[in-house]
Amino acid sequence: MAKSPSLRMEMHILAHASDIIGHGLPTLFSLCEQSAMDRFDSMRLFTRVVERRSFTAAAA
């Protein structure tokens, strides 16, 4: 079964969401704090994707 372009894009975003903040860059936050923020942002994005799919399925 072929994946739709939007599904491929969502999977790519979810797979690379934790790479948003480069860990080699100077920052005000420690590496541990950055990692926690990256995980939070990834989970928030995942929740939005699931909600959107649920609403789309309910509307169909």
PyMOL commands that place a pseudoatom at each C-alpha (Angstrom):
pseudoatom trace, name=CA, resn=MET, resi=1, chain=A, elem=C, hetatm=0, pos=[0.000, 0.000, 0.000]
pseudoatom trace, name=CA, resn=ALA, resi=2, chain=A, elem=C, hetatm=0, pos=[1.485, 3.349, -1.058]
pseudoatom trace, name=CA, resn=LYS, resi=3, chain=A, elem=C, hetatm=0, pos=[1.695, 6.107, 1.521]
pseudoatom trace, name=CA, resn=SER, resi=4, chain=A, elem=C, hetatm=0, pos=[0.173, 9.476, 0.707]
pseudoatom trace, name=CA, resn=PRO, resi=5, chain=A, elem=C, hetatm=0, pos=[2.545, 12.463, 0.440]
pseudoatom trace, name=CA, resn=SER, resi=6, chain=A, elem=C, hetatm=0, pos=[1.022, 14.078, 3.537]
pseudoatom trace, name=CA, resn=LEU, resi=7, chain=A, elem=C, hetatm=0, pos=[1.480, 10.879, 5.556]
pseudoatom trace, name=CA, resn=ARG, resi=8, chain=A, elem=C, hetatm=0, pos=[5.113, 10.637, 4.439]
pseudoatom trace, name=CA, resn=MET, resi=9, chain=A, elem=C, hetatm=0, pos=[5.654, 14.281, 5.438]
pseudoatom trace, name=CA, resn=GLU, resi=10, chain=A, elem=C, hetatm=0, pos=[4.050, 13.720, 8.871]
pseudoatom trace, name=CA, resn=MET, resi=11, chain=A, elem=C, hetatm=0, pos=[6.180, 10.626, 9.453]
pseudoatom trace, name=CA, resn=HIS, resi=12, chain=A, elem=C, hetatm=0, pos=[9.310, 12.576, 8.454]
pseudoatom trace, name=CA, resn=ILE, resi=13, chain=A, elem=C, hetatm=0, pos=[8.411, 15.417, 10.832]
pseudoatom trace, name=CA, resn=LEU, resi=14, chain=A, elem=C, hetatm=0, pos=[7.762, 13.013, 13.691]
pseudoatom trace, name=CA, resn=ALA, resi=15, chain=A, elem=C, hetatm=0, pos=[10.999, 11.152, 13.014]
pseudoatom trace, name=CA, resn=HIS, resi=16, chain=A, elem=C, hetatm=0, pos=[13.085, 14.346, 12.979]
pseudoatom trace, name=CA, resn=ALA, resi=17, chain=A, elem=C, hetatm=0, pos=[11.189, 16.559, 15.428]
pseudoatom trace, name=CA, resn=SER, resi=18, chain=A, elem=C, hetatm=0, pos=[13.822, 16.064, 18.114]
pseudoatom trace, name=CA, resn=ASP, resi=19, chain=A, elem=C, hetatm=0, pos=[16.472, 17.473, 15.729]
pseudoatom trace, name=CA, resn=ILE, resi=20, chain=A, elem=C, hetatm=0, pos=[14.865, 20.945, 15.752]
pseudoatom trace, name=CA, resn=ILE, resi=21, chain=A, elem=C, hetatm=0, pos=[17.382, 22.312, 18.265]
pseudoatom trace, name=CA, resn=GLY, resi=22, chain=A, elem=C, hetatm=0, pos=[20.951, 21.588, 17.242]
pseudoatom trace, name=CA, resn=HIS, resi=23, chain=A, elem=C, hetatm=0, pos=[22.806, 20.265, 20.272]
pseudoatom trace, name=CA, resn=GLY, resi=24, chain=A, elem=C, hetatm=0, pos=[26.117, 21.774, 19.145]
pseudoatom trace, name=CA, resn=LEU, resi=25, chain=A, elem=C, hetatm=0, pos=[24.810, 25.337, 19.166]
pseudoatom trace, name=CA, resn=PRO, resi=26, chain=A, elem=C, hetatm=0, pos=[25.442, 27.745, 22.055]
pseudoatom trace, name=CA, resn=THR, resi=27, chain=A, elem=C, hetatm=0, pos=[22.298, 27.973, 24.168]
pseudoatom trace, name=CA, resn=LEU, resi=28, chain=A, elem=C, hetatm=0, pos=[20.932, 29.205, 27.477]
pseudoatom trace, name=CA, resn=PHE, resi=29, chain=A, elem=C, hetatm=0, pos=[19.663, 25.709, 28.303]
pseudoatom trace, name=CA, resn=SER, resi=30, chain=A, elem=C, hetatm=0, pos=[21.571, 22.635, 29.381]
pseudoatom trace, name=CA, resn=LEU, resi=31, chain=A, elem=C, hetatm=0, pos=[21.615, 19.554, 27.159]
pseudoatom trace, name=CA, resn=CYS, resi=32, chain=A, elem=C, hetatm=0, pos=[19.221, 17.799, 29.554]
pseudoatom trace, name=CA, resn=GLU, resi=33, chain=A, elem=C, hetatm=0, pos=[16.757, 20.720, 29.388]
pseudoatom trace, name=CA, resn=GLN, resi=34, chain=A, elem=C, hetatm=0, pos=[17.040, 20.829, 25.581]
pseudoatom trace, name=CA, resn=SER, resi=35, chain=A, elem=C, hetatm=0, pos=[16.322, 17.112, 25.374]
pseudoatom trace, name=CA, resn=ALA, resi=36, chain=A, elem=C, hetatm=0, pos=[13.242, 17.498, 27.583]
pseudoatom trace, name=CA, resn=MET, resi=37, chain=A, elem=C, hetatm=0, pos=[11.986, 20.408, 25.446]
pseudoatom trace, name=CA, resn=ASP, resi=38, chain=A, elem=C, hetatm=0, pos=[12.590, 18.423, 22.238]
pseudoatom trace, name=CA, resn=ARG, resi=39, chain=A, elem=C, hetatm=0, pos=[10.601, 15.481, 23.607]
pseudoatom trace, name=CA, resn=PHE, resi=40, chain=A, elem=C, hetatm=0, pos=[7.783, 17.821, 24.677]
pseudoatom trace, name=CA, resn=ASP, resi=41, chain=A, elem=C, hetatm=0, pos=[7.657, 19.449, 21.220]
pseudoatom trace, name=CA, resn=SER, resi=42, chain=A, elem=C, hetatm=0, pos=[7.700, 16.029, 19.534]
pseudoatom trace, name=CA, resn=MET, resi=43, chain=A, elem=C, hetatm=0, pos=[4.843, 14.776, 21.700]
pseudoatom trace, name=CA, resn=ARG, resi=44, chain=A, elem=C, hetatm=0, pos=[2.823, 17.947, 21.082]
pseudoatom trace, name=CA, resn=LEU, resi=45, chain=A, elem=C, hetatm=0, pos=[3.273, 17.536, 17.314]
pseudoatom trace, name=CA, resn=PHE, resi=46, chain=A, elem=C, hetatm=0, pos=[2.316, 13.847, 17.519]
pseudoatom trace, name=CA, resn=THR, resi=47, chain=A, elem=C, hetatm=0, pos=[-0.835, 14.767, 19.479]
pseudoatom trace, name=CA, resn=ARG, resi=48, chain=A, elem=C, hetatm=0, pos=[-1.821, 17.323, 16.825]
pseudoatom trace, name=CA, resn=VAL, resi=49, chain=A, elem=C, hetatm=0, pos=[-1.364, 14.749, 14.043]
pseudoatom trace, name=CA, resn=VAL, resi=50, chain=A, elem=C, hetatm=0, pos=[-3.498, 12.176, 15.887]
pseudoatom trace, name=CA, resn=GLU, resi=51, chain=A, elem=C, hetatm=0, pos=[-6.216, 14.743, 16.648]
pseudoatom trace, name=CA, resn=ARG, resi=52, chain=A, elem=C, hetatm=0, pos=[-6.343, 15.848, 13.023]
pseudoatom trace, name=CA, resn=ARG, resi=53, chain=A, elem=C, hetatm=0, pos=[-6.662, 12.265, 11.816]
pseudoatom trace, name=CA, resn=SER, resi=54, chain=A, elem=C, hetatm=0, pos=[-9.427, 11.612, 14.368]
pseudoatom trace, name=CA, resn=PHE, resi=55, chain=A, elem=C, hetatm=0, pos=[-11.396, 14.676, 13.283]
pseudoatom trace, name=CA, resn=THR, resi=56, chain=A, elem=C, hetatm=0, pos=[-10.970, 13.753, 9.620]
pseudoatom trace, name=CA, resn=ALA, resi=57, chain=A, elem=C, hetatm=0, pos=[-12.181, 10.202, 10.287]
pseudoatom trace, name=CA, resn=ALA, resi=58, chain=A, elem=C, hetatm=0, pos=[-15.166, 11.475, 12.306]
pseudoatom trace, name=CA, resn=ALA, resi=59, chain=A, elem=C, hetatm=0, pos=[-16.153, 13.876, 9.520]
pseudoatom trace, name=CA, resn=ALA, resi=60, chain=A, elem=C, hetatm=0, pos=[-16.055, 11.131, 6.881]
for i in range(1, 60): cmd.bond("trace and resi %d" % i, "trace and resi %d" % (i + 1))
show_as sticks, trace
zoom trace
